Amino acid sequence: MKIKADKNLLASLAFIIALLIFVVIVFRLPVNAFIIATPIFAGIVFLSIFLIKDNEDEK
């Protein structure tokens, strides 16, 4: 049984892993670091959504 790994599946897995890492960081760091880290994570998620959409449009 082979699982076909398409871009949506990989993106979902990457998002879940990033979310888990983000939650761990939030509970470990003080508020000042959280204020710095939040826009960085938001930017990464924002860019990944648009990059995935661009790759799908090329087909």
DSSP file (Angstrom, degrees, kcal/mol; ACC not computed):
  #  RESIDUE AA STRUCTURE BP1 BP2  ACC     N-H-->O    O-->H-N    N-H-->O    O-->H-N    TCO  KAPPA ALPHA  PHI   PSI    X-CA   Y-CA   Z-CA
    1    1 A M              0   0    0      0, 0.0     2,-0.4     0, 0.0     0, 0.0   0.000 360.0 360.0 360.0 112.8    0.0    0.0    0.0
    2    2 A K        -     0   0    0      2,-0.0     2,-0.6     0, 0.0     0, 0.0  -0.846 360.0-143.4-102.6 135.7    1.6    3.2   -1.2
    3    3 A I        -     0   0    0     -2,-0.4     2,-0.6     2,-0.0     0, 0.0  -0.870  18.3-134.0 -96.6 121.2    0.5    6.6    0.0
    4    4 A K        -     0   0    0     -2,-0.6     2,-1.0     1,-0.1     5,-0.1  -0.640  15.5-147.6 -77.7 121.0    0.6    9.1   -2.8
    5    5 A A        +     0   0    0     -2,-0.6     2,-0.1     4,-0.1    -1,-0.1  -0.768  23.8 176.5 -93.9 100.2    2.2   12.3   -1.3
    6    6 A D     >  -     0   0    0     -2,-1.0     4,-2.2     1,-0.1     5,-0.2  -0.459  45.2 -99.0 -95.1 175.7    0.7   15.3   -3.1
    7    7 A K  H  > S+     0   0    0      1,-0.2     4,-2.6     2,-0.2     5,-0.2   0.855 120.5  54.4 -65.4 -35.9    1.5   18.9   -2.3
    8    8 A N  H  > S+     0   0    0      2,-0.2     4,-2.3     1,-0.2    -1,-0.2   0.909 109.4  47.5 -66.2 -40.1   -1.7   19.4   -0.2
    9    9 A L  H  > S+     0   0    0      2,-0.2     4,-2.6     1,-0.2    -2,-0.2   0.936 114.2  46.3 -64.8 -46.0   -0.8   16.5    2.0
   10   10 A L  H  X S+     0   0    0     -4,-2.2     4,-2.6     1,-0.2    -2,-0.2   0.897 112.7  50.3 -63.5 -40.0    2.8   17.7    2.5
   11   11 A A  H  X S+     0   0    0     -4,-2.6     4,-2.3     2,-0.2    -1,-0.2   0.898 110.8  49.5 -65.3 -39.7    1.6   21.2    3.2
   12   12 A S  H  X S+     0   0    0     -4,-2.3     4,-2.4     2,-0.2    -2,-0.2   0.926 112.4  47.0 -65.2 -44.1   -0.8   20.0    5.7
   13   13 A L  H  X S+     0   0    0     -4,-2.6     4,-2.5     1,-0.2    -2,-0.2   0.922 113.1  49.1 -62.9 -43.4    1.8   17.9    7.5
   14   14 A A  H  X S+     0   0    0     -4,-2.6     4,-2.6     1,-0.2    -1,-0.2   0.890 111.3  50.2 -63.0 -38.9    4.3   20.8    7.4
   15   15 A F  H  X S+     0   0    0     -4,-2.3     4,-2.3     2,-0.2    -1,-0.2   0.910 110.8  48.4 -66.1 -42.2    1.6   23.1    8.8
   16   16 A I  H  X S+     0   0    0     -4,-2.4     4,-2.3     2,-0.2    -2,-0.2   0.920 113.2  47.5 -64.2 -43.4    0.8   20.7   11.7
   17   17 A I  H  X S+     0   0    0     -4,-2.5     4,-2.4     1,-0.2    -2,-0.2   0.920 112.7  48.8 -63.6 -43.5    4.4   20.2   12.6
   18   18 A A  H  X S+     0   0    0     -4,-2.6     4,-2.6     1,-0.2    -1,-0.2   0.881 110.1  52.4 -63.0 -37.5    5.0   24.0   12.5
   19   19 A L  H  X S+     0   0    0     -4,-2.3     4,-2.5     2,-0.2    -1,-0.2   0.909 109.4  48.5 -65.2 -42.1    2.0   24.5   14.7
   20   20 A L  H  X S+     0   0    0     -4,-2.3     4,-2.2     2,-0.2    -2,-0.2   0.923 113.2  47.2 -63.4 -44.1    3.3   22.0   17.3
   21   21 A I  H  X S+     0   0    0     -4,-2.4     4,-2.5     1,-0.2    -2,-0.2   0.909 111.6  51.9 -62.1 -41.5    6.7   23.7   17.3
   22   22 A F  H  X S+     0   0    0     -4,-2.6     4,-2.6     1,-0.2    -2,-0.2   0.906 108.6  50.0 -61.6 -43.3    5.0   27.1   17.6
   23   23 A V  H  X S+     0   0    0     -4,-2.5     4,-2.1     2,-0.2    -1,-0.2   0.912 110.8  49.5 -63.3 -42.2    2.9   25.9   20.6
   24   24 A V  H  X S+     0   0    0     -4,-2.2     4,-1.2     1,-0.2    -2,-0.2   0.924 112.5  47.7 -61.8 -44.0    6.1   24.5   22.3
   25   25 A I  H  X S+     0   0    0     -4,-2.5     4,-2.6     1,-0.2     3,-0.3   0.908 109.4  53.7 -63.6 -41.7    7.9   27.8   21.7
   26   26 A V  H  < S+     0   0    0     -4,-2.6    -1,-0.2     1,-0.2    -2,-0.2   0.905 111.6  44.3 -61.2 -41.9    4.9   29.8   23.0
   27   27 A F  H  < S+     0   0    0     -4,-2.1    -1,-0.2     1,-0.2    -2,-0.2   0.692 118.2  44.6 -79.1 -16.1    4.8   27.9   26.3
   28   28 A R  H  < S+     0   0    0     -4,-1.2    -2,-0.2    -3,-0.3    -1,-0.2   0.798 104.0  68.1 -93.5 -32.1    8.6   28.0   26.8
   29   29 A L  S  < S-     0   0    0     -4,-2.6     2,-0.0    -5,-0.2     0, 0.0  -0.510  81.6-111.9 -93.7 156.1    9.4   31.7   25.9
   30   30 A P     >  -     0   0    0      0, 0.0     4,-1.7     0, 0.0     3,-0.2  -0.211  40.9 -94.6 -73.7 174.9    8.4   34.9   27.7
   31   31 A V  H  > S+     0   0    0      1,-0.2     4,-2.2     2,-0.2     5,-0.2   0.862 121.1  58.0 -63.7 -37.8    6.0   37.4   26.3
   32   32 A N  H  > S+     0   0    0      1,-0.2     4,-1.3     2,-0.2    -1,-0.2   0.909 108.4  45.5 -61.1 -42.7    8.6   39.6   24.7
   33   33 A A  H  > S+     0   0    0     -3,-0.2     4,-2.6     1,-0.2    -1,-0.2   0.854 109.5  56.7 -68.1 -34.0   10.0   36.7   22.6
   34   34 A F  H  X S+     0   0    0     -4,-1.7     4,-2.2     1,-0.2    -2,-0.2   0.897 103.7  53.0 -63.1 -40.0    6.4   35.8   21.7
   35   35 A I  H  < S+     0   0    0     -4,-2.2    -1,-0.2     1,-0.2    -2,-0.2   0.863 113.9  43.2 -63.8 -35.2    5.8   39.3   20.3
   36   36 A I  H  X S+     0   0    0     -4,-1.3     4,-0.7    -5,-0.2    -2,-0.2   0.881 115.6  47.6 -75.8 -38.8    8.9   38.9   18.1
   37   37 A A  H  X S+     0   0    0     -4,-2.6     4,-2.3     1,-0.2     5,-0.2   0.811  97.9  68.9 -76.3 -30.9    8.2   35.3   17.0
   38   38 A T  H  X S+     0   0    0     -4,-2.2     4,-2.5     1,-0.2     5,-0.2   0.920  99.9  45.3 -60.7 -49.0    4.5   35.7   16.0
   39   39 A P  H  > S+     0   0    0      0, 0.0     4,-2.4     0, 0.0    -1,-0.2   0.850 111.8  54.9 -63.6 -30.6    5.0   37.9   12.9
   40   40 A I  H  X S+     0   0    0     -4,-0.7     4,-2.1     2,-0.2    -2,-0.2   0.950 111.3  42.6 -65.9 -47.8    7.8   35.6   11.8
   41   41 A F  H  X S+     0   0    0     -4,-2.3     4,-2.4     1,-0.2     5,-0.2   0.898 113.7  52.5 -64.3 -40.1    5.6   32.5   11.9
   42   42 A A  H  X S+     0   0    0     -4,-2.5     4,-2.5    -5,-0.2    -1,-0.2   0.906 109.6  49.4 -62.4 -40.9    2.7   34.4   10.3
   43   43 A G  H  X S+     0   0    0     -4,-2.4     4,-2.6     2,-0.2    -1,-0.2   0.888 110.0  50.8 -64.6 -39.8    4.9   35.5    7.5
   44   44 A I  H  X S+     0   0    0     -4,-2.1     4,-2.4     2,-0.2    -2,-0.2   0.931 112.9  45.2 -64.6 -45.1    6.1   32.0    6.9
   45   45 A V  H  X S+     0   0    0     -4,-2.4     4,-2.1     2,-0.2    -2,-0.2   0.922 113.4  51.0 -63.3 -43.7    2.6   30.6    6.8
   46   46 A F  H  X S+     0   0    0     -4,-2.5     4,-1.8     1,-0.2    -2,-0.2   0.924 112.9  45.1 -60.1 -47.0    1.5   33.5    4.5
   47   47 A L  H  X S+     0   0    0     -4,-2.6     4,-2.6     1,-0.2    -1,-0.2   0.899 110.8  53.4 -64.7 -41.0    4.4   32.9    2.1
   48   48 A S  H  X S+     0   0    0     -4,-2.4     4,-2.2     1,-0.2    -1,-0.2   0.885 106.8  52.4 -64.7 -37.4    3.9   29.1    2.1
   49   49 A I  H  X S+     0   0    0     -4,-2.1     4,-2.0     1,-0.2    -1,-0.2   0.942 113.5  43.1 -62.5 -46.2    0.2   29.5    1.1
   50   50 A F  H  X S+     0   0    0     -4,-1.8     4,-2.1     1,-0.2    -2,-0.2   0.857 112.6  52.5 -71.1 -34.0    1.0   31.7   -1.8
   51   51 A L  H  X S+     0   0    0     -4,-2.6     4,-2.0     2,-0.2    -1,-0.2   0.895 109.8  49.1 -67.2 -39.1    4.0   29.5   -3.0
   52   52 A I  H  X S+     0   0    0     -4,-2.2     4,-1.7    -5,-0.2    -2,-0.2   0.914 111.3  49.5 -66.0 -41.8    1.8   26.4   -3.0
   53   53 A K  H  X S+     0   0    0     -4,-2.0     4,-1.6     1,-0.2    -2,-0.2   0.900 109.6  51.9 -64.1 -39.4   -0.9   28.2   -5.0
   54   54 A D  H  X S+     0   0    0     -4,-2.1     4,-0.9     1,-0.2    -1,-0.2   0.896 108.0  51.6 -63.5 -40.1    1.7   29.4   -7.5
   55   55 A N  H  < S+     0   0    0     -4,-2.0     3,-0.4     1,-0.2     4,-0.3   0.862 109.2  50.3 -65.5 -35.3    3.0   25.9   -8.0
   56   56 A E  H >< S+     0   0    0     -4,-1.7     3,-0.9     1,-0.2    -1,-0.2   0.821 104.5  58.3 -72.5 -30.2   -0.5   24.6   -8.7
   57   57 A D  H 3< S+     0   0    0     -4,-1.6    -1,-0.2     1,-0.2    -2,-0.2   0.750  94.3  66.5 -71.3 -22.2   -1.2   27.3  -11.2
   58   58 A E  T 3<        0   0    0     -4,-0.9    -1,-0.2    -3,-0.4    -2,-0.2   0.683 360.0 360.0 -73.9 -16.8    1.7   26.2  -13.4
   59   59 A K    <         0   0    0     -3,-0.9    -1,-0.3    -4,-0.3    -2,-0.1   0.509 360.0 360.0 -66.9 360.0    0.2   22.9  -14.3
